[in-house]
Amino acid sequence: MGEVALAAKICHVPTIWMSEMIEGFEGIRQFAIDGLKEIGRRAEARGVDTFILCDTHWLVNQGFHVNGRDGWSGTFTSHELPHMLNGLEYDYSGDPELGDLIAEEGNAAGLKSRCHKMEGMNLEYGTLIPMRHANHFGAKVLPIAANQFSSVEENRIFGAAVRRAVEKSGRRVAFLASGSLSHEFAPNHISQEKLNDITDEFHRQVDLRVMQLWTEGQIEPFLRMLPTYVKLCQGEGAMADTSMLFGLLGWDQYRGKGEVICDYFPSSGTGQTIVEFPL
């Protein structure tokens, strides 16, 4: 029987790459890099063989989609921020069998779900940046898209379907919700000065309250506020990753307390963190 061995909310901002690779920005996100490496250390120690990531940079408009290719290799340049993220080399194996199981469970739950294996279905940086630091031991990679028009309830159901598929698969899995907290990207005329700042102080304060609820184990109040949080704080990809994460954890039946692996930080106007949720 398969098992989810690790579940976490993580970040993937391009400033992580800049922190390593671009002169003048050295070390600005070392704490996030260290946090992703810690996620990787924990995953390896727990025998994880597949990373499942809900990648909020793989945005779709209809249904629920899994990238079930056998593997990927190449060099990535962001079409969104090419000046901040380019030349990222990658080489990962996929997990098509688990992808098929997830699509089957999603369809059984009444959601239109597909596992794709065609050429050209490459990886987005919501997968590539975390895997660069967390997947140092050769685990398989299985990206899930974020439907930008989905509801919290749909993503809850899909997250529970992912859990059922994992349990049927025999895999030991780490599920990573790869996306921001608040996500009001800094407007163009102030984008440079907001590289290390939040766009709206209201968003920072809501993000910090959310993290407090998580670490105190107050999951039910958080879930009640989640639909409004998505709207008022401009959730990235409808915060599909976060809703899936809590669906996988058991939703309002989850009794764990989040452990902060990387303290809250703003990046280009958005709110970021890494928090593990024990299973």
TILUM-596695 format. One line per field, with one value per residue: x, y, z of N, C-alpha, C in turn; chain. Coordinates in Angstrom, 3 decimals. Layout:
<sites>
npx	[X|...]
npy	[Y|...]
npz	[Z|...]
capx	[X|...]
capy	[Y|...]
capz	[Z|...]
cpx	[X|...]
cpy	[Y|...]
cpz	[Z|...]
mol	[A|...]
</sites>
This chain:
<sites>
npx	[0.842|0.496|1.824|1.531|4.282|5.286|4.138|3.755|3.608|5.132|7.610|8.446|9.703|11.262|13.354|14.795|16.402|17.839|19.229|21.207|22.454|22.728|24.677|25.101|22.844|23.435|22.786|20.335|18.072|18.859|17.881|15.459|16.359|17.768|15.596|14.149|16.045|16.048|13.477|13.948|15.902|14.382|12.475|14.047|15.036|12.718|12.182|11.002|9.829|8.596|7.975|5.121|3.862|1.705|1.615|1.502|2.299|1.779|-0.827|-4.198|-7.347|-9.624|-10.859|-8.827|-5.429|-2.618|0.858|2.132|4.445|7.278|9.665|11.848|14.149|16.356|16.793|15.668|14.004|12.268|9.245|7.806|9.404|12.049|14.435|15.021|15.080|16.701|18.325|18.218|19.076|17.799|16.886|14.856|13.096|9.803|6.508|4.433|2.599|1.551|0.454|-1.631|-3.274|-4.023|-5.532|-7.602|-8.788|-9.571|-11.497|-13.328|-14.261|-15.867|-14.696|-13.333|-10.651|-7.295|-4.428|-1.503|0.765|2.111|4.645|6.266|4.926|6.198|8.135|7.243|8.384|7.465|7.710|10.378|12.199|11.801|12.473|15.119|16.493|15.371|15.176|17.560|18.212|17.263|14.509|11.311|9.232|6.134|4.050|1.152|-1.432|-2.687|-5.937|-7.053|-9.582|-10.914|-12.783|-12.497|-13.683|-13.682|-10.921|-10.343|-11.643|-10.155|-7.611|-8.091|-8.567|-6.039|-4.668|-5.956|-5.214|-2.423|-2.314|-3.205|-1.150|1.326|3.479|5.802|5.316|5.997|4.041|3.858|2.738|3.059|3.319|2.445|1.577|-0.241|-0.664|-0.313|1.208|3.871|3.260|4.430|5.834|6.888|8.164|10.893|11.723|10.173|11.232|12.008|9.820|6.375|3.386|1.015|0.223|-1.932|-2.136|0.230|-0.332|-2.588|-1.486|0.394|-1.321|-2.631|-0.479|-0.058|-2.445|-2.069|0.252|-0.643|-2.458|-5.069|-7.033|-9.651|-10.808|-9.091|-9.796|-12.412|-12.047|-10.685|-11.879|-12.446|-9.945|-8.550|-9.735|-9.457|-6.746|-5.630|-5.055|-2.597|-3.049|-5.676|-5.193|-5.109|-3.242|-3.000|-5.593|-5.766|-3.712|-4.751|-7.026|-5.850|-4.717|-6.892|-8.726|-11.027|-10.770|-8.161|-5.619|-3.122|-0.247|1.254|4.712|7.056|9.405|10.773|10.935|8.390|8.517|8.560|8.386|8.923|6.510|4.797|3.683|5.561|6.546|7.719|6.206|5.847|3.435|2.708|2.079]
npy	[-1.202|2.210|5.418|8.740|10.375|12.819|16.144|19.411|22.992|25.036|27.291|28.893|31.016|33.083|34.620|32.934|31.491|33.690|34.372|32.471|32.601|35.097|37.913|40.317|39.735|37.821|35.331|36.326|34.795|32.654|31.464|30.372|28.512|26.834|25.902|24.434|22.485|21.206|20.105|18.237|16.623|15.509|14.135|12.215|10.796|9.588|7.750|8.507|8.048|9.391|12.712|14.595|17.460|20.161|22.521|25.842|27.352|25.947|26.496|25.782|25.834|24.298|21.452|18.821|18.123|16.022|15.666|13.108|12.104|9.976|11.134|14.067|16.323|19.069|22.601|25.350|28.423|31.104|32.218|34.190|35.743|36.238|37.618|37.184|34.481|32.085|29.563|27.258|24.080|20.737|17.350|14.792|11.870|10.639|9.642|7.854|5.779|6.273|8.728|7.973|6.605|8.691|10.301|8.488|8.238|10.883|11.174|9.243|10.554|12.435|14.532|16.051|14.569|14.123|12.335|13.178|12.289|13.134|14.306|17.444|18.305|19.887|20.972|23.381|26.330|26.260|23.678|23.106|24.821|24.153|21.358|21.444|21.933|20.270|17.676|15.873|13.267|11.671|11.045|10.305|12.538|14.197|16.325|18.296|20.225|23.573|24.546|27.535|28.523|27.017|25.805|26.075|23.838|21.917|21.501|20.526|18.027|16.874|16.760|14.859|12.702|12.348|11.430|8.939|7.639|7.473|5.760|3.415|2.852|1.872|3.527|5.681|8.922|12.423|15.221|18.334|21.552|23.907|27.088|30.572|32.445|35.152|36.915|39.325|40.633|42.938|46.069|47.315|49.825|49.972|47.604|46.850|48.028|46.635|44.128|42.745|43.049|43.390|43.881|44.923|45.860|44.805|42.246|41.041|40.939|39.270|36.927|36.311|35.811|33.552|31.719|31.604|30.374|27.882|26.886|26.723|24.761|25.358|24.532|24.316|27.025|28.286|26.951|27.783|30.450|30.315|30.475|33.260|34.315|33.488|35.195|37.908|38.186|37.647|34.977|32.784|30.988|30.347|29.450|26.720|24.765|24.903|24.253|21.645|20.461|20.507|19.002|16.530|16.101|15.612|17.542|19.239|17.373|17.073|17.101|18.006|20.183|22.831|23.019|25.457|25.724|27.502|30.841|33.367|35.397|38.273|38.584|40.216|41.493|39.496|36.956|34.521|31.226|28.218|25.437|22.518|19.919|17.654|14.131]
npz	[0.000|-0.800|0.346|1.572|2.455|3.076|3.244|2.064|1.929|-0.385|-1.855|-5.023|-6.283|-8.838|-7.838|-6.258|-8.017|-9.024|-6.733|-6.643|-9.169|-10.479|-10.806|-8.290|-6.887|-5.114|-2.752|-1.791|-1.432|0.090|2.387|1.535|-0.345|1.396|2.857|0.916|0.371|2.843|2.841|0.831|2.112|4.165|2.683|1.331|3.555|4.403|2.525|0.095|-3.193|-5.259|-6.175|-6.036|-7.437|-7.151|-9.427|-9.650|-11.762|-13.971|-15.568|-16.229|-17.990|-17.997|-16.324|-14.762|-14.708|-15.301|-15.677|-17.177|-18.414|-19.299|-18.663|-18.556|-20.034|-20.474|-21.123|-19.376|-19.919|-18.604|-19.965|-18.856|-17.118|-18.395|-18.007|-15.390|-14.974|-16.558|-18.534|-16.941|-16.316|-16.580|-15.651|-15.273|-14.157|-14.879|-13.623|-14.940|-14.371|-11.786|-12.394|-14.120|-12.299|-10.587|-12.338|-12.868|-10.320|-9.932|-11.977|-11.088|-8.890|-9.980|-11.334|-14.248|-15.441|-16.584|-17.679|-19.184|-21.812|-23.986|-26.310|-25.864|-23.635|-21.321|-18.411|-15.904|-14.080|-11.493|-10.787|-11.516|-10.106|-7.282|-7.461|-8.243|-5.886|-3.926|-4.931|-4.906|-4.985|-6.998|-7.230|-8.724|-10.698|-10.694|-12.058|-11.335|-12.729|-12.092|-12.090|-13.100|-12.877|-11.091|-8.217|-4.624|-3.450|-5.541|-5.797|-3.277|-3.424|-5.484|-4.321|-2.304|-3.967|-5.086|-2.826|-2.419|-4.778|-4.454|-2.251|-3.386|-5.082|-4.173|-3.952|-2.185|-1.351|-1.740|-1.364|-2.774|-2.468|-4.644|-4.685|-4.126|-1.123|-0.554|-3.682|-5.204|-7.689|-7.954|-9.505|-12.699|-12.600|-10.068|-9.666|-9.403|-6.985|-5.252|-5.034|-2.742|-1.126|-0.033|-1.961|-0.905|2.317|3.702|2.600|3.541|6.289|6.382|5.299|7.333|9.455|8.478|8.467|11.198|12.046|10.814|12.141|14.715|14.541|13.894|11.830|10.827|11.091|9.235|6.826|6.534|5.938|3.570|0.836|0.680|1.193|-1.103|-2.995|-2.007|-1.589|-3.996|-4.940|-6.202|-9.145|-8.363|-5.827|-5.985|-5.378|-2.584|-1.682|-2.723|-1.233|1.423|0.984|0.443|2.944|4.506|5.010|7.027|8.965|9.547|11.966|12.502|13.105|11.408|10.502|10.323|7.869|6.331|7.029|6.644|3.739|1.586|-1.990|-4.890|-4.476|-3.638|-1.236|0.532|1.662|3.375|4.587|6.440|6.798|9.148|8.848]
capx	[0.000|1.265|1.715|2.067|5.277|5.603|3.237|4.240|3.417|6.485|7.740|9.198|9.907|12.494|14.459|15.616|17.410|18.684|20.083|22.333|23.037|22.827|25.571|24.436|21.728|23.943|22.367|19.133|17.056|19.535|17.010|14.484|17.123|18.010|14.319|13.859|16.988|15.576|12.369|14.570|16.530|13.323|11.869|14.968|15.098|11.464|12.064|10.130|10.268|7.978|7.474|3.960|3.781|0.699|2.447|0.633|2.732|1.140|-2.215|-5.140|-8.642|-10.707|-10.538|-7.669|-4.439|-1.376|1.900|2.565|5.515|8.307|10.752|12.117|15.479|16.489|17.192|14.455|13.978|10.908|8.641|7.200|10.453|13.288|15.609|15.239|15.205|17.054|19.458|18.078|19.149|17.064|16.815|14.079|12.209|8.409|5.798|3.168|1.642|0.853|-0.361|-2.869|-4.108|-4.591|-6.597|-8.726|-9.464|-10.235|-12.717|-14.268|-14.822|-16.740|-13.936|-12.778|-9.220|-6.529|-2.978|-0.940|2.090|2.587|5.837|5.957|4.424|7.421|7.978|7.222|9.349|6.912|8.279|11.820|12.984|11.847|13.179|16.559|17.067|14.816|15.278|18.972|18.428|16.767|13.106|10.478|8.531|4.797|3.398|-0.293|-1.750|-3.647|-7.027|-7.189|-11.000|-11.478|-13.258|-11.854|-14.284|-13.158|-9.539|-10.406|-12.004|-9.042|-6.558|-8.451|-8.374|-4.591|-4.319|-6.433|-4.379|-1.129|-2.485|-3.348|-0.022|2.541|4.525|5.973|5.196|5.969|3.147|4.298|1.863|4.069|2.689|2.603|0.449|-0.822|0.021|-0.474|2.524|4.131|3.097|5.668|6.587|7.555|8.540|12.265|11.830|9.404|11.839|12.034|8.749|5.011|2.683|-0.041|0.420|-3.062|-1.799|1.225|-0.963|-3.427|-0.561|0.965|-2.383|-2.801|0.601|-0.319|-3.483|-1.467|1.191|-1.412|-3.383|-6.433|-7.261|-11.040|-10.972|-8.419|-10.566|-13.599|-11.652|-9.918|-12.443|-12.277|-8.491|-8.213|-10.206|-8.957|-5.282|-5.251|-4.377|-1.942|-3.708|-6.840|-4.683|-5.469|-2.263|-3.303|-6.822|-5.418|-2.913|-5.603|-7.859|-5.025|-4.483|-8.120|-9.556|-11.283|-10.441|-6.729|-5.357|-1.716|0.193|2.302|6.055|7.675|10.756|11.345|10.109|7.677|9.259|7.953|9.218|8.272|5.150|4.014|4.034|6.147|6.988|7.750|5.624|5.504|2.279|2.982|1.036]
capy	[0.000|3.442|6.331|10.099|10.431|14.220|17.097|20.744|24.189|25.494|28.446|28.620|32.311|33.196|35.223|31.824|31.293|34.884|34.303|31.588|32.659|36.421|38.813|41.425|39.233|36.626|35.011|37.007|33.803|31.459|30.822|29.555|27.385|25.932|25.273|23.408|21.384|20.477|19.271|17.110|15.726|14.774|13.209|11.093|10.013|8.857|6.795|9.003|7.714|10.296|14.025|15.149|18.902|21.001|23.618|26.963|27.960|25.195|26.921|25.273|26.510|23.322|20.124|18.543|17.565|15.485|15.472|11.742|11.645|9.125|11.960|15.329|16.909|20.233|23.863|26.152|29.881|31.545|33.163|35.233|36.604|35.689|38.319|36.720|33.021|31.489|28.648|26.242|22.731|19.755|15.974|14.060|10.778|10.831|8.522|7.760|4.849|7.004|9.737|7.327|6.320|9.957|10.673|7.572|8.611|12.166|10.917|8.523|11.537|13.340|15.619|15.713|14.446|13.510|12.180|13.405|11.696|13.533|15.150|18.866|18.602|20.078|21.373|24.801|26.598|25.875|22.351|23.040|25.456|23.282|20.102|21.731|21.922|19.207|16.337|15.590|11.823|10.959|10.640|10.634|13.821|14.115|17.625|18.474|21.603|24.362|25.109|28.895|28.830|25.979|26.207|25.440|22.519|21.001|21.164|19.644|16.695|16.330|16.415|13.574|11.684|12.097|10.579|7.573|7.057|7.136|4.584|2.249|2.743|1.302|4.541|6.621|10.170|13.756|16.128|19.713|22.610|24.846|28.359|31.619|32.804|36.230|36.937|40.550|40.947|44.372|46.662|47.536|51.033|49.800|46.192|46.693|48.389|45.661|42.804|42.119|43.665|43.001|44.934|45.491|45.448|43.944|40.884|40.524|40.649|38.076|35.793|35.978|35.202|32.202|30.884|31.401|29.349|26.594|26.400|26.448|23.666|25.867|24.263|24.629|28.447|28.594|26.447|28.633|31.723|30.082|31.054|34.712|34.531|33.357|36.367|39.195|38.215|37.343|33.691|32.288|29.810|30.086|28.706|25.314|23.929|24.890|23.476|20.235|20.012|20.211|17.866|15.346|15.923|15.223|18.741|19.682|16.284|17.102|17.558|18.348|21.573|23.107|23.360|26.409|25.348|28.762|31.946|34.188|36.469|38.807|38.538|40.910|41.863|38.328|36.369|33.204|30.474|26.756|24.869|21.107|19.484|16.256|13.146]
capz	[0.000|-0.895|1.482|1.514|3.525|3.350|2.594|2.409|1.122|-0.706|-2.752|-6.256|-6.929|-9.630|-7.084|-5.751|-9.062|-9.038|-5.549|-6.970|-10.505|-11.097|-10.095|-7.616|-6.093|-4.445|-1.399|-1.298|-1.075|0.597|3.375|0.802|-0.872|2.526|3.183|-0.084|0.599|4.016|2.359|0.137|3.080|4.856|1.724|1.132|4.785|4.549|1.438|-0.981|-4.552|-6.229|-5.792|-6.736|-7.220|-7.798|-9.928|-10.019|-13.020|-15.045|-15.443|-17.219|-17.953|-17.853|-15.838|-13.916|-15.625|-14.748|-16.690|-16.930|-19.299|-18.695|-18.161|-19.230|-19.898|-21.325|-20.519|-19.223|-19.791|-18.317|-20.901|-18.035|-16.573|-18.960|-17.483|-14.031|-14.912|-17.845|-18.514|-15.891|-16.885|-15.782|-16.146|-14.272|-14.560|-14.517|-13.009|-15.685|-13.753|-10.731|-13.075|-14.581|-11.131|-10.110|-13.270|-12.646|-9.075|-10.172|-12.752|-10.230|-7.962|-10.720|-11.943|-15.555|-15.149|-17.664|-17.540|-20.521|-22.030|-25.315|-26.433|-25.776|-22.296|-20.553|-17.018|-15.569|-13.015|-10.205|-10.540|-11.728|-9.041|-6.095|-7.697|-8.314|-4.542|-3.072|-5.525|-5.160|-4.848|-8.166|-7.161|-9.874|-10.612|-11.267|-11.905|-11.492|-13.095|-11.318|-12.893|-12.587|-12.690|-10.229|-6.895|-3.477|-3.260|-6.561|-5.476|-2.105|-3.906|-6.254|-3.370|-1.691|-5.002|-5.149|-1.673|-2.682|-5.834|-3.858|-1.392|-4.258|-6.009|-3.613|-3.900|-1.074|-2.105|-1.141|-2.078|-2.593|-2.984|-5.122|-5.020|-3.131|-0.265|-1.363|-4.982|-5.992|-8.239|-7.951|-10.830|-13.443|-12.261|-8.771|-9.535|-8.927|-5.566|-4.476|-5.165|-1.420|-0.354|-0.365|-2.677|-0.080|3.707|4.061|2.200|4.476|7.570|6.219|5.163|8.637|10.241|7.937|8.974|12.627|12.135|10.456|13.156|15.930|14.269|13.733|10.413|10.463|10.776|7.976|5.691|6.371|5.326|2.352|-0.391|0.696|1.085|-2.524|-3.738|-1.529|-1.661|-5.377|-4.876|-7.416|-9.685|-7.522|-4.663|-6.192|-4.687|-1.150|-1.491|-2.935|-0.094|2.574|0.603|0.639|4.375|5.197|5.144|8.401|9.889|9.805|13.334|12.666|13.177|10.442|10.962|9.396|7.436|5.850|7.512|5.655|3.084|0.374|-3.190|-6.019|-4.083|-3.229|0.052|0.319|2.824|3.274|5.803|6.351|7.574|9.488|8.586]
cpx	[0.873|0.995|2.223|2.987|5.619|4.611|3.633|3.733|4.793|6.440|8.572|9.625|11.235|13.650|15.311|16.737|18.375|19.686|21.334|23.137|23.307|23.659|24.797|23.278|22.143|23.385|21.061|18.020|17.704|18.666|15.950|15.159|17.369|16.728|13.941|14.801|16.568|14.376|12.931|15.221|15.479|12.677|12.766|14.994|13.850|11.198|11.147|10.692|9.643|7.600|6.260|3.916|2.558|1.397|1.542|1.189|2.357|-0.361|-3.057|-6.496|-9.815|-10.142|-9.276|-6.682|-3.169|-0.398|2.568|3.612|6.527|9.444|10.959|13.582|15.561|17.009|15.986|14.783|12.527|10.418|8.077|8.244|11.818|14.547|15.969|15.528|15.463|18.247|19.406|18.048|18.462|17.061|16.125|13.303|10.798|7.802|4.435|2.150|0.854|-0.012|-1.670|-3.814|-4.770|-5.729|-7.816|-9.503|-10.174|-11.527|-13.763|-14.946|-15.685|-16.039|-13.362|-11.252|-8.511|-5.057|-2.373|0.470|2.690|3.863|5.402|5.366|5.627|7.114|8.005|8.104|8.787|7.289|9.805|12.631|12.970|12.635|14.680|17.209|16.586|15.078|16.715|19.251|17.723|15.351|12.383|9.700|7.194|4.073|1.886|-0.547|-2.668|-4.678|-7.352|-8.637|-11.692|-11.941|-12.430|-12.384|-13.794|-11.737|-9.448|-10.660|-10.835|-7.880|-6.827|-8.280|-6.898|-4.170|-4.751|-5.577|-3.020|-1.253|-2.661|-2.063|1.162|3.688|4.615|6.190|5.395|5.054|3.543|3.317|2.762|3.402|2.820|1.462|-0.284|-0.007|-0.363|0.911|2.708|3.980|4.415|6.484|7.269|8.112|9.949|12.384|11.065|10.002|11.810|10.932|7.398|4.334|1.706|0.117|-0.726|-2.741|-0.776|0.558|-1.888|-2.552|-0.022|-0.083|-2.660|-1.719|0.449|-1.376|-2.905|-0.604|0.499|-2.392|-4.824|-6.841|-8.686|-11.261|-10.284|-9.251|-11.823|-13.246|-11.016|-10.573|-12.293|-10.816|-8.048|-8.559|-9.499|-7.443|-4.750|-4.450|-3.838|-2.611|-4.903|-6.475|-5.080|-4.523|-2.588|-4.551|-6.569|-4.655|-3.813|-6.627|-7.128|-4.821|-5.725|-9.041|-9.788|-11.091|-8.952|-6.454|-3.892|-1.480|1.340|3.623|6.710|9.119|11.505|10.416|9.491|8.608|8.489|8.935|8.437|6.803|4.326|4.522|4.443|6.531|7.212|7.272|5.329|4.329|2.463|1.795|1.090]
cpy	[1.246|4.374|7.710|10.261|11.857|15.085|18.500|21.785|24.782|26.698|28.072|29.906|32.377|33.842|34.159|31.523|32.476|34.857|33.464|32.054|34.057|37.350|39.996|40.998|38.021|36.501|35.600|36.035|32.518|30.722|29.952|28.329|26.363|25.201|24.184|22.219|20.552|19.597|18.041|16.121|14.879|13.746|11.987|10.195|9.155|7.905|7.215|8.592|8.596|11.609|14.356|16.637|19.470|22.310|24.751|27.792|27.099|25.449|26.343|25.935|25.576|22.035|20.056|17.698|17.162|15.303|14.129|11.234|10.790|9.935|13.193|15.682|18.095|21.426|24.792|27.642|30.292|32.501|34.365|36.259|36.135|36.362|37.851|35.223|32.472|30.566|27.581|24.858|21.725|18.398|15.137|12.926|11.081|9.589|8.356|6.842|5.538|8.111|9.170|7.066|7.591|10.398|9.785|7.948|9.957|12.004|10.191|9.457|12.574|14.539|15.158|15.753|13.689|13.411|12.214|12.845|12.130|14.383|16.617|19.279|18.706|20.627|22.890|25.046|26.402|24.464|22.399|23.669|24.621|21.997|20.302|21.570|20.757|17.810|16.040|14.088|11.015|10.442|11.009|11.925|13.694|15.442|17.538|19.947|22.252|24.924|26.488|29.321|27.821|26.576|25.521|24.020|21.512|20.566|20.315|18.207|16.071|15.952|15.092|12.440|11.345|11.174|9.128|6.888|6.636|5.867|3.301|1.906|1.951|2.293|5.175|7.994|11.371|14.619|17.554|20.665|23.780|26.132|29.335|31.594|33.912|36.393|38.156|40.980|42.465|44.957|47.156|48.712|50.947|48.393|46.022|46.991|47.424|44.252|42.039|42.666|43.151|44.160|45.666|44.976|44.584|42.488|40.266|40.090|39.433|36.835|35.352|35.341|33.775|31.275|30.620|30.320|27.968|26.049|26.115|25.292|24.092|25.755|24.613|26.115|28.849|28.153|27.274|29.949|31.552|30.656|32.575|35.099|34.473|34.641|37.650|39.308|37.682|36.041|33.219|30.997|29.373|29.377|27.237|24.395|23.799|24.072|21.991|19.678|19.637|19.128|16.556|15.047|15.458|16.372|19.079|18.572|16.253|17.736|17.937|19.838|21.778|23.455|24.265|25.996|26.577|29.881|32.721|35.239|36.969|38.744|39.131|41.207|40.741|37.779|34.906|32.541|29.010|26.219|23.390|20.811|18.005|15.362|12.084]
cpz	[0.000|0.271|1.090|2.719|3.934|2.596|3.024|1.432|0.882|-1.642|-3.981|-6.978|-7.697|-8.885|-6.400|-6.737|-9.113|-7.886|-5.790|-8.172|-11.055|-10.223|-9.526|-6.746|-5.250|-3.021|-0.929|-0.921|-0.539|1.603|2.706|0.186|0.231|2.920|2.204|0.057|1.807|3.667|1.650|1.083|3.797|3.920|1.516|2.364|4.974|3.388|0.314|-2.337|-5.619|-5.551|-6.664|-6.416|-7.911|-8.142|-10.410|-11.165|-14.214|-14.892|-16.581|-16.990|-17.717|-17.265|-14.997|-14.714|-14.891|-15.908|-16.424|-17.894|-18.538|-18.104|-19.022|-19.046|-20.842|-20.554|-20.532|-19.173|-19.606|-19.392|-20.150|-17.575|-17.095|-18.441|-16.079|-13.960|-16.307|-17.663|-17.440|-16.533|-15.978|-16.472|-15.061|-14.924|-14.094|-13.892|-13.688|-15.026|-12.634|-11.325|-13.559|-13.414|-10.602|-11.022|-13.087|-11.394|-9.201|-10.941|-11.918|-9.235|-8.668|-11.332|-13.280|-15.449|-16.263|-17.272|-18.931|-20.626|-23.360|-25.240|-26.405|-24.450|-21.366|-19.164|-16.880|-14.343|-11.612|-9.811|-10.548|-10.599|-7.758|-6.311|-7.789|-6.936|-3.687|-3.618|-5.919|-5.180|-5.931|-8.070|-8.457|-9.612|-11.321|-11.038|-12.139|-11.785|-12.074|-12.291|-12.319|-12.384|-11.775|-8.907|-5.817|-3.303|-4.280|-6.229|-4.219|-2.544|-4.660|-5.340|-2.679|-2.689|-5.173|-4.016|-1.914|-3.742|-5.288|-3.031|-2.200|-5.006|-5.482|-3.515|-2.508|-1.699|-1.192|-1.991|-1.737|-3.269|-3.361|-5.599|-3.866|-2.112|-1.020|-2.649|-5.813|-6.456|-8.315|-9.355|-11.400|-12.920|-10.897|-8.592|-8.979|-7.438|-4.670|-4.555|-3.852|-0.518|-0.831|-1.100|-1.778|1.350|4.214|3.745|3.146|5.788|7.488|6.084|6.523|9.550|9.778|8.485|10.469|12.827|11.838|11.582|14.480|15.743|14.156|12.262|9.994|10.212|9.483|6.783|5.463|5.692|3.950|1.089|-0.463|0.571|-0.371|-3.272|-3.308|-1.650|-2.986|-5.473|-6.210|-7.885|-8.866|-6.213|-4.752|-5.440|-3.204|-0.870|-1.706|-1.746|1.079|2.256|0.817|2.126|5.135|5.520|6.613|9.430|10.229|11.163|13.563|12.795|12.206|11.110|9.921|9.123|6.920|6.280|6.351|5.054|1.871|-0.793|-4.351|-5.732|-3.516|-1.893|-0.096|1.653|2.435|4.615|5.553|7.269|7.887|9.243|9.669]
mol	[A|A|A|A|A|A|A|A|A|A|A|A|A|A|A|A|A|A|A|A|A|A|A|A|A|A|A|A|A|A|A|A|A|A|A|A|A|A|A|A|A|A|A|A|A|A|A|A|A|A|A|A|A|A|A|A|A|A|A|A|A|A|A|A|A|A|A|A|A|A|A|A|A|A|A|A|A|A|A|A|A|A|A|A|A|A|A|A|A|A|A|A|A|A|A|A|A|A|A|A|A|A|A|A|A|A|A|A|A|A|A|A|A|A|A|A|A|A|A|A|A|A|A|A|A|A|A|A|A|A|A|A|A|A|A|A|A|A|A|A|A|A|A|A|A|A|A|A|A|A|A|A|A|A|A|A|A|A|A|A|A|A|A|A|A|A|A|A|A|A|A|A|A|A|A|A|A|A|A|A|A|A|A|A|A|A|A|A|A|A|A|A|A|A|A|A|A|A|A|A|A|A|A|A|A|A|A|A|A|A|A|A|A|A|A|A|A|A|A|A|A|A|A|A|A|A|A|A|A|A|A|A|A|A|A|A|A|A|A|A|A|A|A|A|A|A|A|A|A|A|A|A|A|A|A|A|A|A|A|A|A|A|A|A|A|A|A|A|A|A|A|A|A|A|A|A|A|A|A]
</sites>
